[in-house]
């Protein structure tokens, strides 16, 4: 005879998550009632805050299951949005961050009925997300994906002011996120039964929450200490538990490489995610080597005097030191400042206006542009075919493919593969993040905390790339309207209208892609127009509220403040942090000589071009 003990069975992850969905819908419903009944603002604030708490418990799930609803209807920035992949539609701001302004700023621009509508829309978005979640039935490895992505989201977005911009409850809210993550993992039966690391994980979650509770002031929170001592160990433990359960990775081409246990380590990114053809992995090294020669070879220009490296110079982090470089004919200036190419592979849009979606397209655009390289594909191919060296390089790079015969696509592909090798993730800041406690001084540490806290820089220049590619999905490049001035002492907005020329949407007037700021020490002058010569000028521009100091009104400005009110010490500390993002490993990369051409005149061409 056998007996079985019937007791209270632990809830599954699915049951736990659905319970939180129900609580969230209920608290939003209560908020709606309080607004409808004209209750005191304190009651509305209470139920708004409760709804935020309930949301944070399952933020990882909502963002994973329904990123579209999360961005446009639940918790996106309170700004109008337009993305080319959604056609012509311009999305009005909706969700928590818009509703927050009604109850915590005294905003009276909307009627009661309009506010109720926004709350109903939020509730319906949550209801639809719940339905989608219940229809999906995530596998165990997907729950791990959710939690690992959420850890990245916490330190790259949540505690850096990307949401909760008004109440500044970001640190406190992160404790709810940690609770939610722990519940999700403990709800997986295999984790409870088979993982010896679960108690260690739970203890570290508890310690993390304690640190957050004791250090909940947004502006003074030590983000780097929190990342290094709590979040990175948690991320590593998640990887260990995943291994203990022998879980395979989800067969999705994510930006994050879930095989890497070191958060922001050398192999953190899945490089294939950022390539157009993820199956094209053959001969990448010889293609990049060919691309390096082509990049520095003025043979690609119409007059054999200008190369890609003429403007993208290695010693200046593949930018230059000119506000606007000269045009091909040397009689005028190009429209915009030369951007750095370092970490260009970690982008989804190219050029300041984001008009290209592929690196190959970006290269082609520059080569064809009459005011830049003024190239004709057939002329480029004709010149390359005069070189036995180039014939050999193409044959080696495209072995078994039609491009061995030298094609224009082969030129574009090779240069793009070279540009993908231009990664820069070995600065003093990176070394500190990966365990070298002597890599940063206290000024730089303070500077990062101000950068990501009080100054709100980290809500546009996201950790770890410090460009506008939004973590943890890294599939969405941000474009901002900051009102860049024509010069440091000129109170006129620069006349370049930016992305609106591409999208034809008024919300993109004066909008430009958020650039990367790694190696900022070498990439002066700054902004799309090269208006500011020094880092100090840039910091002061933002400190004064960006383009809000201009004489004309700027519509749709995305800077959420009038003045940062930074002290001289705080400005110096931000600068110290920015200088810590320098990485000099790229400087001596130019080839020693160029491939020979069967033409004595062309063989005299200069490596990197003449101008």
KOLPA-814036 format. One line per 8 residues: for each residue z, x, y of C-alpha. Coordinates in Angstrom, 3 decimals, padded with zeros to 6 digits. Example, Ala and Ser with C-alpha at 12.3 -4.5 7.8 and 13.67 -1.06 7.14 Angstrom:
BEGIN
007.800:012.300:-004.500  007.140:013.670:-001.060
//
This chain:
BEGIN
000.000:000.000:000.000  -000.841:001.283:003.470  000.486:000.222:006.841  -001.032:000.549:010.271  000.946:000.684:013.475  -000.367:-001.722:016.087  000.629:-000.668:019.584  -000.812:-000.579:023.043
-004.101:001.268:022.825  -005.069:003.516:025.726  -007.812:002.048:027.848  -011.270:003.518:027.570  -013.002:005.092:030.559  -015.253:002.031:030.777  -012.258:-000.306:030.936  -010.437:001.854:033.487
-013.478:002.039:035.744  -014.159:-001.682:035.519  -010.548:-002.408:036.469  -011.006:-000.335:039.609  -014.249:-002.143:040.398  -012.349:-005.440:040.206  -009.586:-004.115:042.482  -012.150:-002.832:044.972
-014.011:-006.127:045.114  -010.685:-007.956:045.530  -009.510:-005.780:048.421  -012.866:-006.123:050.220  -012.598:-009.874:049.700  -009.145:-009.809:051.330  -010.541:-007.796:054.232  -013.244:-010.399:054.713
-010.624:-013.159:054.787  -008.487:-011.359:057.374  -011.488:-010.964:059.664  -012.585:-014.587:059.146  -009.064:-015.794:059.949  -008.805:-013.634:063.103  -005.711:-011.878:061.792  -004.141:-009.005:063.773
-006.019:-005.712:063.708  -003.174:-004.054:061.769  -003.823:-006.380:058.818  -007.531:-005.627:058.926  -006.788:-001.906:059.017  -004.467:-002.283:056.031  -007.080:-003.962:053.830  -009.818:-001.630:055.021
-007.638:001.359:054.044  -006.792:-000.276:050.704  -010.488:-000.834:050.038  -011.202:002.812:050.820  -008.463:003.830:048.390  -009.894:001.637:045.638  -013.374:002.965:046.339  -012.301:006.587:046.117
-010.939:006.031:042.609  -014.486:005.345:041.440  -016.569:007.173:044.028  -017.774:009.560:041.319  -019.083:006.605:039.295  -020.702:004.759:042.218  -022.530:007.862:043.460  -023.734:008.689:039.949
-024.810:005.214:038.872  -026.256:003.951:042.146  -026.980:006.729:044.677  -029.303:004.390:046.605  -026.581:001.786:047.246  -024.056:004.547:047.944  -026.254:006.111:050.639  -027.647:003.028:052.362
-025.072:000.268:051.847  -021.699:001.639:050.746  -020.623:004.985:052.197  -023.473:006.650:054.071  -023.172:007.952:057.648  -023.256:005.126:060.242  -026.743:006.010:061.476  -030.194:004.514:061.130
-032.018:006.102:058.209  -035.616:006.521:057.195  -036.905:008.451:054.201  -040.589:008.783:053.445  -040.055:007.896:049.782  -038.898:004.431:050.910  -042.117:003.705:052.777  -041.935:002.402:056.334
-038.506:000.805:056.071  -035.859:001.920:058.550  -032.377:001.185:057.229  -029.769:-000.014:059.680  -026.289:001.501:059.241  -024.115:-000.366:056.737  -021.021:000.210:054.646  -017.551:001.652:055.005
-018.292:004.123:057.776  -019.809:001.448:060.008  -016.988:-001.003:059.290  -014.426:001.724:060.045  -015.576:001.779:063.671  -014.783:-001.942:064.096  -011.101:-001.567:063.253  -010.171:001.911:064.470
-012.097:002.471:067.730  -011.842:-000.847:069.545  -015.587:-001.371:069.083  -016.371:-004.935:070.204  -020.163:-004.710:070.080  -020.405:-007.058:067.096  -019.186:-010.643:066.786  -016.762:-011.769:064.102
-019.652:-013.293:062.180  -021.588:-010.025:062.271  -018.597:-008.049:061.023  -018.069:-010.551:058.218  -021.731:-010.129:057.302  -021.288:-006.356:057.004  -018.225:-006.797:054.803  -020.071:-009.300:052.592
-022.966:-006.869:052.289  -020.584:-004.101:051.260  -018.957:-006.358:048.674  -022.295:-007.448:047.242  -023.404:-003.805:047.005  -020.275:-003.005:045.007  -020.832:-006.034:042.766  -024.400:-004.945:042.053
-023.273:-001.390:041.358  -020.665:-002.705:038.928  -023.343:-004.690:037.096  -025.544:-001.620:036.892  -022.653:000.482:035.596  -021.811:-002.035:032.883  -025.450:-002.158:031.803  -025.753:001.625:031.601
-022.779:002.388:029.303  -022.429:006.096:030.169  -022.098:008.655:027.395  -019.195:011.111:027.325  -021.300:013.944:028.749  -022.293:011.690:031.664  -018.643:011.153:032.553  -018.285:014.934:032.723
-021.380:015.089:034.963  -019.771:012.530:037.273  -016.482:014.409:037.532  -018.040:017.844:038.016  -020.327:016.472:040.731  -017.365:014.801:042.377  -015.480:018.097:042.615  -018.464:019.517:044.491
-018.598:016.393:046.673  -014.920:016.706:047.615  -015.174:020.243:048.960  -018.695:020.033:050.393  -018.557:016.581:051.983  -015.278:014.668:051.787  -012.843:017.171:053.269  -015.484:018.379:055.738
-015.764:015.160:057.726  -018.869:013.674:056.119  -017.041:010.375:055.790  -013.750:009.121:057.282  -014.948:010.588:060.586  -012.717:008.314:062.665  -009.465:007.919:060.736  -009.528:011.531:059.467
-007.852:010.381:056.247  -010.122:012.689:054.236  -007.355:014.801:052.723  -005.206:011.851:051.728  -008.191:010.035:050.242  -008.968:013.050:048.068  -005.745:012.429:046.139  -007.200:009.088:045.001
-010.373:010.852:043.908  -008.297:013.205:041.767  -006.456:010.255:040.227  -009.762:008.616:039.401  -011.183:011.769:037.812  -008.093:012.246:035.641  -008.210:008.625:034.484  -011.904:008.879:033.590
-011.351:011.959:031.439  -008.203:010.663:029.770  -010.054:007.470:028.949  -012.404:009.418:026.687  -010.908:009.202:023.195  -012.403:012.507:022.091  -010.791:014.264:025.058  -007.378:012.832:024.196
-007.718:013.672:020.510  -009.584:016.991:020.478  -009.057:018.881:023.731  -006.128:021.334:023.814  -006.939:021.942:027.483  -006.302:018.359:028.617  -002.583:018.926:029.414  -003.522:021.974:031.488
-006.141:019.927:033.325  -003.656:017.113:034.038  -001.076:019.594:035.312  -003.616:021.182:037.647  -004.677:017.729:038.895  -001.017:016.996:039.641  -000.602:020.331:041.459  -003.793:019.689:043.445
-002.531:016.290:044.561  000.795:017.802:045.552  -000.943:020.401:047.704  -003.053:017.696:049.332  000.010:015.539:049.982  001.923:018.401:051.589  -001.045:019.545:053.691  -002.750:016.341:054.744
-003.505:017.159:058.376  -007.274:017.220:058.621  -007.655:019.887:061.304  -005.125:022.365:059.886  -005.973:021.955:056.192  -006.705:025.299:054.519  -009.928:024.430:052.751  -010.652:027.858:051.313
-007.196:028.129:049.760  -007.614:024.683:048.233  -011.072:025.517:046.835  -010.078:028.855:045.325  -006.689:027.885:043.911  -007.331:024.330:042.765  -010.935:023.140:042.724  -012.567:026.191:041.162
-009.991:026.334:038.314  -010.436:022.581:037.746  -014.207:023.017:037.558  -013.801:025.831:035.036  -011.395:023.722:032.961  -013.884:020.854:032.875  -016.458:023.241:031.475  -013.929:024.435:028.877
-013.055:020.878:027.787  -016.733:020.084:027.576  -017.143:023.073:025.252  -014.130:022.089:023.157  -015.785:018.742:022.507  -019.147:020.444:021.838  -020.828:018.066:024.271  -024.464:018.745:025.021
-025.725:018.582:028.575  -027.314:015.399:029.854  -031.112:015.759:029.517  -031.637:015.417:033.261  -032.993:018.093:035.570  -029.960:018.303:037.891  -029.608:020.831:040.706  -026.287:021.916:039.216
-026.377:024.046:036.088  -023.616:022.511:033.982  -023.716:025.507:031.632  -022.121:027.601:034.375  -018.317:027.485:034.464  -017.938:029.288:037.802  -018.211:026.842:040.689  -020.656:028.398:043.199
-021.086:031.388:040.902  -024.322:033.314:040.465  -025.753:030.808:037.958  -024.363:027.653:039.602  -027.794:026.320:040.590  -030.467:025.219:038.152  -033.457:026.995:039.668  -035.926:024.782:037.779
-034.699:021.769:039.758  -036.161:023.227:042.932  -039.601:023.878:041.437  -042.454:021.394:041.331  -043.456:022.116:037.732  -040.278:022.795:035.778  -042.256:023.674:032.648  -044.081:026.504:034.422
-041.821:029.395:033.445  -044.433:031.767:031.996  -045.222:034.964:033.896  -042.968:034.083:036.838  -041.959:037.716:037.462  -045.521:039.080:037.646  -046.494:036.091:039.806  -043.652:036.938:042.212
-044.683:040.605:042.231  -048.254:039.582:043.075  -046.873:037.227:045.741  -044.864:040.044:047.293  -048.046:042.082:047.814  -049.869:039.062:049.239  -046.948:038.221:051.544  -047.088:041.650:053.200
-050.889:041.922:053.175  -052.784:041.089:056.401  -055.872:040.652:054.233  -054.895:036.956:054.036  -055.515:036.425:057.759  -058.835:035.821:059.420  -058.828:039.159:061.243  -057.018:041.268:058.589
-054.299:042.070:061.114  -051.666:039.407:060.506  -049.486:038.885:057.408  -046.777:036.402:056.450  -044.386:039.287:057.116  -045.631:039.598:060.705  -043.308:036.730:061.618  -041.004:036.685:058.567
-039.633:040.214:058.776  -037.177:041.427:056.099  -034.947:043.314:058.536  -034.303:040.049:060.380  -033.580:037.940:057.292  -037.270:037.033:057.085  -037.347:035.649:060.620  -037.940:037.573:063.855
-036.189:038.182:067.162  -038.615:036.248:069.351  -038.014:032.757:070.721  -041.571:031.794:069.759  -043.965:034.239:068.180  -047.462:034.708:069.556  -050.445:032.745:068.380  -053.206:034.199:066.231
-055.439:034.893:069.236  -052.522:036.521:071.101  -053.090:034.367:074.200  -050.227:031.924:073.769  -047.017:031.131:071.891  -046.477:029.198:068.685  -044.770:025.840:069.082  -041.491:026.705:067.343
-039.145:029.530:066.450  -039.690:031.386:063.161  -037.181:030.131:060.539  -035.633:032.453:057.968  -037.126:032.288:054.469  -033.929:033.333:052.727  -032.854:030.599:050.283  -036.075:028.727:051.067
-036.246:027.715:047.407  -033.089:025.645:047.931  -034.845:023.103:050.127  -036.715:019.862:049.584  -038.563:019.745:052.921  -040.270:022.600:054.715  -040.933:023.310:058.402  -038.605:022.083:061.149
-040.236:018.650:061.026  -040.101:018.477:057.211  -043.798:017.772:056.863  -044.244:019.693:053.588  -042.544:018.812:050.310  -043.695:021.810:048.257  -043.550:025.546:048.914  -047.197:025.904:047.912
-048.102:023.294:050.524  -046.047:025.126:053.143  -047.873:028.393:052.410  -051.252:026.646:052.516  -050.433:025.030:055.863  -049.653:028.395:057.457  -052.687:030.138:056.011  -055.039:027.400:057.234
-053.448:027.024:060.687  -055.869:028.372:063.316  -053.008:029.459:065.570  -051.148:031.303:062.778  -053.237:032.967:060.033  -056.628:031.318:060.650  -057.695:031.787:057.025  -060.541:030.276:055.044
-059.855:030.069:051.282  -063.297:031.300:050.295  -063.006:034.313:052.625  -059.560:035.204:051.265  -060.827:035.049:047.677  -063.913:037.090:048.555  -061.759:039.886:050.014  -059.275:039.859:047.112
-062.113:040.154:044.601  -063.097:043.454:046.240  -059.878:044.943:044.869  -059.507:046.216:041.293  -055.743:046.336:041.943  -055.617:042.663:042.841  -057.818:041.747:039.871  -055.302:043.475:037.607
-052.322:041.801:039.323  -053.879:038.335:039.042  -054.797:038.897:035.391  -051.236:039.943:034.607  -049.662:037.115:036.632  -051.823:034.302:035.268  -052.519:035.507:031.761  -054.359:032.850:029.756
-054.918:030.629:032.827  -057.977:030.007:035.004  -056.280:031.731:037.950  -056.858:035.135:036.339  -060.233:034.924:038.074  -058.399:034.808:041.453  -058.183:031.330:042.971  -056.670:030.068:046.184
-054.096:028.099:044.212  -053.144:031.362:042.514  -052.555:032.871:045.960  -050.332:029.937:046.980  -048.434:029.910:043.686  -047.800:033.652:043.755  -046.507:033.661:047.345  -044.271:030.676:046.635
-042.829:032.433:043.553  -042.086:035.495:045.694  -040.406:033.335:048.321  -038.227:031.808:045.582  -036.825:035.279:044.878  -035.521:035.515:048.447  -032.040:034.231:047.685  -028.996:035.291:049.646
-025.663:034.359:048.076  -023.797:037.683:048.086  -022.116:037.757:051.488  -018.486:038.594:052.225  -017.835:034.850:052.190  -019.308:034.519:048.683  -017.303:037.478:047.435  -014.117:035.923:048.794
-014.987:032.592:047.205  -015.465:034.368:043.878  -012.160:036.193:043.795  -012.271:039.176:046.148  -009.313:038.345:048.390  -009.991:041.360:050.607  -013.523:040.285:051.475  -012.499:038.119:054.470
-009.978:038.692:057.220  -007.764:035.923:058.551  -010.033:035.238:061.511  -012.968:034.446:059.215  -010.767:032.290:056.970  -009.510:030.362:059.990  -013.087:030.136:061.229  -014.311:028.451:058.056
-011.502:025.912:058.250  -012.380:025.093:061.870  -016.111:025.068:061.042  -015.507:022.525:058.267  -012.718:020.650:060.014  -012.231:020.246:063.739  -015.714:021.451:064.698  -017.443:019.218:062.069
-020.156:021.859:061.500  -019.663:021.507:057.742  -020.688:017.859:057.864  -024.294:019.000:058.507  -024.377:022.587:057.194  -023.052:021.925:053.717  -021.135:024.331:051.492  -022.341:026.397:049.613
-025.899:026.773:050.964  -024.898:025.978:054.560  -028.182:024.194:055.160  -028.923:020.459:055.328  -029.475:019.886:051.603  -026.807:017.326:050.701  -024.495:018.171:047.760  -023.928:017.548:044.934
-027.371:016.106:044.107  -029.177:018.503:046.485  -032.184:016.206:046.723  -031.983:015.065:050.330  -032.611:017.250:053.387  -030.812:016.064:056.509  -032.575:015.787:059.861  -030.449:015.648:062.991
-030.891:014.587:066.606  -028.664:016.998:068.515  -030.541:017.133:071.801  -031.364:020.841:071.819  -031.710:021.997:075.409  -034.662:023.890:076.812  -032.301:026.800:077.492  -028.580:027.672:077.660
-028.371:026.942:081.399  -030.909:024.126:081.505  -029.661:020.537:081.310  -032.973:019.228:080.060  -033.722:018.392:076.440  -036.517:020.483:074.962  -039.821:018.601:075.130  -040.692:019.077:071.430
-040.261:015.589:069.930  -039.861:016.844:066.358  -040.029:014.787:063.171  -041.229:011.624:064.917  -044.685:013.224:064.970  -044.656:013.079:061.166  -042.884:009.789:060.402  -043.894:007.834:063.540
-040.341:006.405:063.571  -038.520:006.355:066.907  -035.211:007.242:065.250  -036.717:010.682:064.580  -037.497:011.473:068.222  -036.010:014.956:068.865  -035.033:015.091:065.177  -035.267:018.392:063.304
-034.337:019.620:059.855  -030.868:021.134:059.624  -031.547:024.853:059.079  -029.597:027.260:056.924  -027.141:029.456:058.794  -026.631:032.177:056.224  -027.476:035.569:057.767  -027.229:033.961:061.202
-026.265:037.360:062.612  -029.859:038.561:062.037  -031.862:035.411:062.816  -031.498:035.184:066.598  -032.638:033.532:068.798  -031.482:030.137:067.587  -032.629:026.509:067.407  -036.156:025.250:066.752
-037.229:026.482:070.179  -035.304:029.770:070.201  -033.399:028.546:073.258  -030.136:030.381:072.583  -030.034:034.141:072.295  -026.462:034.520:071.037  -024.128:032.837:068.554  -021.662:032.334:071.407
-024.229:030.230:073.278  -024.810:028.067:070.203  -021.082:027.489:069.688  -020.665:026.567:073.345  -023.614:024.159:073.151  -021.882:022.240:070.357  -018.477:022.569:071.988  -019.798:020.707:075.036
-021.230:017.890:072.897  -024.762:019.115:072.296  -027.457:017.261:074.181  -024.968:014.804:075.666  -024.767:017.146:078.682  -028.487:016.662:079.373  -029.641:014.601:082.315  -031.657:012.178:080.213
-030.235:009.825:077.602  -030.858:010.772:073.982  -031.206:007.868:071.592  -029.912:008.139:068.029  -027.995:011.368:068.657  -026.215:012.281:065.431  -023.416:014.394:066.920  -020.302:012.192:066.707
-018.445:013.571:069.705  -018.533:014.324:073.417  -016.675:017.605:073.281  -015.043:019.582:070.483  -012.408:020.976:072.836  -012.348:024.308:071.043  -010.096:027.016:072.425  -011.493:030.522:073.068
-009.608:031.721:069.964  -011.120:028.984:067.806  -014.621:029.827:069.010  -014.084:033.488:068.144  -012.804:032.516:064.692  -015.853:030.346:064.002  -018.043:033.285:065.002  -016.111:035.574:062.617
-016.786:033.153:059.777  -020.491:032.912:060.659  -020.764:036.704:060.644  -019.219:036.732:057.151  -022.339:034.925:055.858  -024.440:038.080:056.299  -026.024:039.573:053.180  -028.015:042.785:053.645
-029.496:042.965:050.150  -032.914:041.776:051.347  -033.743:044.435:053.946  -035.659:047.064:051.929  -037.987:044.779:050.042  -041.427:045.555:051.446  -043.934:047.244:049.089  -044.504:050.977:049.588
-048.257:050.488:049.650  -050.795:047.682:049.453  -053.401:047.184:046.705  -056.571:049.169:047.318  -059.775:047.401:048.425  -063.322:048.616:047.817  -063.751:048.846:051.570  -062.602:051.939:053.533
-061.973:049.906:056.701  -059.787:047.317:054.984  -057.832:050.065:053.234  -056.488:051.079:056.640  -054.716:047.743:057.081  -050.999:047.881:057.896  -048.239:046.713:055.529  -046.740:043.593:057.117
-049.550:043.264:059.675  -050.037:044.576:063.199  -048.614:041.647:065.193
//
